Every structure is written in structure tokens, then in C-alpha cells.
Amino acid sequence: MHAHDTNDDLADTDPHDPGDGSLPVFRWRQAGPGLATRRQLREMGLRPGGAEPVARIECLGGQRWAWLYRIDLAKPKLPMTLAKEAALDKAMAARQTCRQCGRRYHHVLPISLETCLECHDGTPAAPDSYIPPALPMAA
């Protein structure tokens, strides 16, 4: 059963939909049962599994939105492997490491700066907010 089959009164057409404009758009908390965002699927141990979104949900007047997927078509999440974990850590390290001083922070650094705040404007970093860069090995 599609979301718009049971909730026609809650949906309208989105003129900015990248497809053909036929996907229903729900307002916050009005999507009804059987639909979930990617984040909600992940919390249920599921993933879209190749299924196309069937609707959108919007909040903040359409400024924030997410695709909605049918839960009955979702598949179980794939297990984490060591290779996946290493790839994710490498990607996060790139986003958390200051390009100037080499410290890896416990949070993602601002993309616009490409450095930590201490290197950018001198704002001191708390010592427990980063991992110091590795010392070079003696030959």
C-alpha cells in the first residue's frame, strides 16, 4: 500500500520534485504508518535496499526535508566489516584532522576553514578535545 493511497488529504504535489512531480509531500508528523526516513530505517536495523522513495516529509516550511521509504520493502542492514570500519575511520579522520597542525579532533572541523579554530584565529583548543599528531619515528 502506498502512502498516498491512505493519506490523500495530507499530501500535495511538490513542484520542485526532481522526478515527475508525482511524489506526495507530507508535513511534519503527518506521513502515517508504513513510511520511514533513512535515519528511522537505520534505527530499526533496516536500509532502503534499492527501493525508491515514495514521498517526502518536510518541516520548517519546506526548508528541511527527507525522503520517505516503505518499511515493508526495506532490507536488513548489512553487517559492519573491518574493511568498512577502516574506510569510515579514514573518511572521518580527514574531516576531523587539522591540515595545519595535524591534530585529530573528536568533532568534525568547519569545512570553510580547513583548520582548527586554534590555527585559524588563535582560539585555544581544550587538550581533551583532540588527539595530538603522532611523533615521527626515529630511523
Backbone as CSV, one residue per row, in Angstrom:
resi,resn,N_x,N_y,N_z,CA_x,CA_y,CA_z,C_x,C_y,C_z
1,MET,0.853,-1.168,0.000,0.000,0.000,0.000,0.895,1.225,0.000
2,HIS,0.625,2.175,-0.870,1.409,3.402,-0.937,0.884,4.408,0.071
3,ALA,1.779,5.298,0.498,1.403,6.312,1.487,0.257,7.173,0.982
4,HIS,0.287,7.530,-0.301,-0.752,8.425,-0.789,-2.092,7.714,-0.986
5,ASP,-2.112,6.374,-0.915,-3.387,5.655,-1.027,-4.263,5.887,0.199
6,THR,-3.647,6.064,1.374,-4.419,6.190,2.602,-4.465,7.607,3.152
7,ASN,-3.572,8.486,2.679,-3.476,9.813,3.255,-3.553,10.902,2.187
8,ASP,-4.449,10.750,1.203,-4.538,11.735,0.122,-4.798,13.144,0.648
9,ASP,-5.523,13.260,1.731,-5.836,14.584,2.258,-4.620,15.266,2.884
10,LEU,-3.541,14.520,3.182,-2.364,15.093,3.815,-1.255,15.400,2.815
11,ALA,-1.405,15.008,1.563,-0.342,15.151,0.590,-0.701,16.186,-0.464
12,ASP,0.343,16.807,-1.000,0.166,17.650,-2.169,1.396,17.483,-3.043
13,THR,1.348,17.980,-4.240,2.434,17.787,-5.181,3.517,18.831,-4.967
14,ASP,4.766,18.396,-5.020,5.913,19.290,-4.859,6.394,19.714,-6.248
15,PRO,6.252,20.988,-6.610,6.676,21.409,-7.952,8.182,21.328,-8.149
16,HIS,8.962,21.231,-7.057,10.411,21.158,-7.165,10.931,19.731,-7.063
17,ASP,10.055,18.748,-7.093,10.455,17.354,-7.012,11.350,17.037,-8.198
18,PRO,12.517,16.399,-7.971,13.426,16.128,-9.078,12.885,15.112,-10.076
19,GLY,11.865,14.363,-9.694,11.262,13.388,-10.601,10.178,14.033,-11.439
20,ASP,9.072,13.354,-11.538,7.972,13.864,-12.371,6.953,14.671,-11.583
21,GLY,7.217,14.934,-10.314,6.317,15.749,-9.506,5.152,14.984,-8.915
22,SER,5.173,13.665,-9.033,4.034,12.885,-8.566,4.179,12.379,-7.129
23,LEU,5.333,12.566,-6.501,5.500,12.091,-5.130,4.757,12.986,-4.153
24,PRO,4.046,12.383,-3.220,3.349,13.200,-2.212,4.337,13.846,-1.248
25,VAL,3.931,14.977,-0.709,4.741,15.704,0.275,3.921,15.787,1.551
26,PHE,4.490,15.266,2.627,3.819,15.294,3.913,4.446,16.360,4.787
27,ARG,3.655,16.931,5.645,4.172,17.870,6.634,4.663,17.067,7.830
28,TRP,5.406,17.708,8.709,5.995,17.075,9.880,4.955,16.280,10.669
29,ARG,5.246,15.027,10.971,4.425,14.103,11.760,3.101,13.723,11.089
30,GLN,2.989,13.862,9.781,1.748,13.519,9.098,1.916,12.411,8.062
31,ALA,3.048,11.746,8.028,3.299,10.750,6.989,2.497,9.474,7.173
32,GLY,2.126,9.144,8.363,1.336,7.940,8.568,2.191,6.690,8.726
33,PRO,1.565,5.582,9.060,2.303,4.338,9.296,2.823,3.742,7.992
34,GLY,3.857,2.926,8.118,4.387,2.227,6.958,5.469,2.976,6.210
35,LEU,5.765,4.223,6.609,6.800,5.010,5.952,7.852,5.421,6.969
36,ALA,9.098,5.546,6.501,10.177,5.952,7.399,11.287,6.619,6.599
37,THR,12.015,7.514,7.255,13.192,8.129,6.656,14.352,7.143,6.737
38,ARG,15.457,7.439,6.066,16.652,6.588,6.161,17.109,6.444,7.606
39,ARG,17.108,7.543,8.335,17.544,7.511,9.733,16.622,6.608,10.555
40,GLN,15.315,6.724,10.333,14.378,5.875,11.069,14.552,4.415,10.695
41,LEU,14.793,4.131,9.405,15.053,2.751,8.994,16.299,2.222,9.687
42,ARG,17.352,3.033,9.724,18.607,2.619,10.359,18.382,2.278,11.827
43,GLU,17.555,3.077,12.523,17.255,2.802,13.936,16.506,1.486,14.102
44,MET,15.795,1.055,13.052,15.072,-0.219,13.087,15.940,-1.373,12.593
45,GLY,17.207,-1.093,12.263,18.088,-2.136,11.747,17.831,-2.435,10.284
46,LEU,17.280,-1.468,9.560,16.927,-1.658,8.156,17.623,-0.630,7.269
47,ARG,17.522,-0.832,5.951,18.031,0.096,4.941,17.058,0.084,3.766
48,PRO,17.059,1.122,2.922,16.131,1.119,1.786,16.332,-0.069,0.852
49,GLY,17.543,-0.551,0.702,17.796,-1.747,-0.092,17.468,-1.589,-1.559
50,GLY,17.707,-0.421,-2.109,17.448,-0.196,-3.529,16.057,0.317,-3.837
51,ALA,15.167,0.314,-2.859,13.807,0.818,-3.086,13.851,2.332,-3.271
52,GLU,13.064,2.825,-4.185,12.980,4.259,-4.435,12.116,4.915,-3.355
53,PRO,12.363,6.190,-3.052,11.488,6.884,-2.102,10.076,7.003,-2.673
54,VAL,9.097,6.985,-1.781,7.698,7.077,-2.213,7.073,8.413,-1.854
55,ALA,7.777,9.214,-1.044,7.247,10.514,-0.634,8.364,11.318,0.014
56,ARG,8.023,12.562,0.354,8.924,13.421,1.113,8.202,13.902,2.354
57,ILE,8.982,14.159,3.401,8.416,14.795,4.585,9.172,16.112,4.770
58,GLU,8.423,17.169,5.072,9.027,18.486,5.207,8.746,19.079,6.577
59,CYS,9.683,19.883,7.037,9.476,20.677,8.239,10.127,22.036,8.013
60,LEU,9.874,22.958,8.894,10.382,24.320,8.780,9.988,24.966,7.449
61,GLY,8.735,24.776,7.074,8.229,25.403,5.859,8.889,24.901,4.594
62,GLY,9.360,23.670,4.600,9.984,23.103,3.422,11.486,23.332,3.354
63,GLN,12.044,24.035,4.331,13.493,24.270,4.330,14.262,22.994,4.642
64,ARG,13.703,22.115,5.449,14.311,20.830,5.772,13.361,19.742,5.311
65,TRP,13.896,18.721,4.678,13.050,17.633,4.207,13.862,16.344,4.155
66,ALA,13.157,15.216,4.042,13.788,13.902,3.927,12.911,13.014,3.068
67,TRP,13.552,12.092,2.355,12.795,11.105,1.582,12.151,10.111,2.537
68,LEU,11.005,9.600,2.151,10.308,8.556,2.903,10.305,7.267,2.090
69,TYR,10.563,6.167,2.770,10.613,4.848,2.142,9.581,3.933,2.784
70,ARG,9.121,2.952,2.017,8.185,1.967,2.558,8.962,0.989,3.437
71,ILE,8.485,0.819,4.658,9.145,-0.080,5.606,9.039,-1.528,5.135
72,ASP,7.918,-1.885,4.522,7.735,-3.279,4.090,8.680,-3.681,2.957
73,LEU,9.287,-2.724,2.259,10.243,-3.034,1.192,11.697,-2.946,1.672
74,ALA,11.907,-2.492,2.902,13.259,-2.314,3.440,13.912,-3.666,3.680
75,LYS,15.240,-3.652,3.632,16.023,-4.864,3.860,16.883,-4.680,5.109
76,PRO,17.339,-5.775,5.701,18.197,-5.659,6.886,19.499,-4.925,6.555
77,LYS,20.004,-4.177,7.540,21.293,-3.503,7.366,22.375,-4.552,7.150
78,LEU,23.361,-4.178,6.372,24.498,-5.065,6.157,25.428,-4.967,7.362
79,PRO,26.043,-6.084,7.751,26.920,-6.055,8.921,28.180,-5.233,8.644
80,MET,28.708,-4.622,9.698,29.951,-3.858,9.594,31.113,-4.832,9.478
81,THR,31.982,-4.603,8.510,33.184,-5.421,8.360,34.388,-4.573,8.775
82,LEU,35.525,-5.220,8.985,36.731,-4.484,9.333,37.126,-3.518,8.217
83,ALA,36.953,-3.923,6.974,37.286,-3.051,5.845,36.384,-1.820,5.817
84,LYS,35.078,-1.997,6.071,34.156,-0.860,6.119,34.511,0.069,7.272
85,GLU,34.807,-0.527,8.419,35.151,0.274,9.587,36.420,1.089,9.333
86,ALA,37.413,0.488,8.687,38.655,1.201,8.376,38.391,2.333,7.386
87,ALA,37.543,2.085,6.390,37.219,3.120,5.406,36.471,4.278,6.053
88,LEU,35.528,3.974,6.946,34.791,5.032,7.642,35.717,5.841,8.549
89,ASP,36.647,5.156,9.232,37.579,5.871,10.099,38.492,6.775,9.279
90,LYS,38.929,6.319,8.119,39.783,7.137,7.256,39.028,8.382,6.783
91,ALA,37.758,8.205,6.414,36.949,9.339,5.968,36.719,10.325,7.106
92,MET,36.420,9.819,8.302,36.209,10.703,9.445,37.504,11.400,9.844
93,ALA,38.631,10.701,9.758,39.917,11.315,10.097,40.184,12.516,9.200
94,ALA,39.841,12.420,7.927,40.036,13.537,7.004,39.199,14.745,7.411
95,ARG,38.023,14.508,7.962,37.130,15.597,8.363,37.464,16.147,9.750
96,GLN,38.206,15.383,10.543,38.493,15.760,11.925,39.930,16.237,12.144
97,THR,40.789,16.119,11.148,42.199,16.444,11.311,42.507,17.823,10.736
98,CYS,43.168,18.643,11.545,43.564,19.983,11.115,44.683,19.848,10.084
99,ARG,44.535,20.517,8.967,45.542,20.429,7.906,46.805,21.215,8.238
100,GLN,46.708,22.063,9.241,47.866,22.885,9.587,48.692,22.258,10.719
101,CYS,48.043,21.914,11.844,48.806,21.401,12.999,48.780,19.872,13.100
102,GLY,47.895,19.206,12.368,47.859,17.747,12.356,47.118,17.094,13.506
103,ARG,46.477,17.878,14.383,45.706,17.291,15.487,44.405,16.705,14.937
104,ARG,44.025,15.546,15.467,42.717,14.961,15.122,41.760,15.252,16.264
105,TYR,40.712,16.006,15.946,39.723,16.401,16.948,38.643,15.333,17.080
106,HIS,37.907,15.397,18.183,36.810,14.461,18.431,35.528,14.939,17.766
107,HIS,35.605,16.001,16.985,34.451,16.539,16.253,34.902,16.909,14.850
108,VAL,33.965,17.112,13.953,34.271,17.497,12.580,34.639,18.978,12.552
109,LEU,35.723,19.305,11.863,36.170,20.695,11.754,35.356,21.432,10.697
110,PRO,35.219,22.752,10.837,34.457,23.518,9.842,35.075,23.385,8.445
111,ILE,34.270,23.029,7.475,34.748,22.839,6.109,35.302,24.143,5.544
112,SER,34.659,25.250,5.888,35.073,26.532,5.325,36.471,26.949,5.778
113,LEU,36.937,26.455,6.932,38.244,26.850,7.451,39.363,25.902,7.032
114,GLU,39.051,24.623,6.963,40.013,23.555,6.687,41.106,23.459,7.758
115,THR,40.911,24.161,8.878,41.833,24.088,10.001,41.004,24.120,11.283
116,CYS,41.696,23.874,12.404,41.026,24.013,13.695,40.939,25.500,14.033
117,LEU,40.141,25.845,15.012,39.988,27.253,15.388,41.285,27.830,15.950
118,GLU,42.057,26.993,16.627,43.314,27.491,17.184,44.268,27.933,16.066
119,CYS,44.368,27.150,15.009,45.223,27.530,13.881,44.606,28.685,13.088
120,HIS,43.282,28.733,13.035,42.607,29.784,12.257,42.702,31.151,12.915
121,ASP,42.299,31.233,14.190,42.250,32.562,14.823,42.856,32.603,16.229
122,GLY,43.488,31.513,16.640,44.136,31.510,17.946,43.268,31.087,19.112
123,THR,41.995,30.737,18.866,41.126,30.259,19.942,41.716,28.973,20.504
124,PRO,42.086,28.951,21.794,42.734,27.757,22.337,41.798,26.549,22.350
125,ALA,42.361,25.403,21.978,41.614,24.149,21.986,41.829,23.456,23.317
126,ALA,40.763,22.919,23.881,40.871,22.158,25.129,41.711,20.906,24.855
127,PRO,42.674,20.603,25.710,43.539,19.437,25.474,42.792,18.115,25.349
128,ASP,41.601,18.012,25.951,40.853,16.753,25.844,39.943,16.717,24.619
129,SER,40.038,17.706,23.724,39.167,17.730,22.533,39.863,17.195,21.285
130,TYR,41.122,16.788,21.410,41.847,16.302,20.235,42.878,15.252,20.625
131,ILE,43.380,14.569,19.608,44.472,13.614,19.758,45.685,14.265,19.114
132,PRO,46.780,14.430,19.840,47.951,15.076,19.245,48.473,14.264,18.053
133,PRO,49.124,14.960,17.110,49.666,14.225,15.961,50.760,13.251,16.415
134,ALA,50.908,12.190,15.671,51.939,11.188,16.006,53.323,11.782,15.812
135,LEU,54.246,11.424,16.698,55.629,11.876,16.564,56.326,11.069,15.486
136,PRO,57.228,11.695,14.737,57.926,10.935,13.703,58.801,9.839,14.324
137,MET,58.858,8.734,13.657,59.647,7.589,14.139,61.130,7.844,13.840
138,ALA,61.999,7.443,14.764,63.441,7.561,14.542,63.876,6.478,13.581
139,ALA,64.811,6.819,12.688,65.252,5.858,11.676,66.328,4.946,12.160
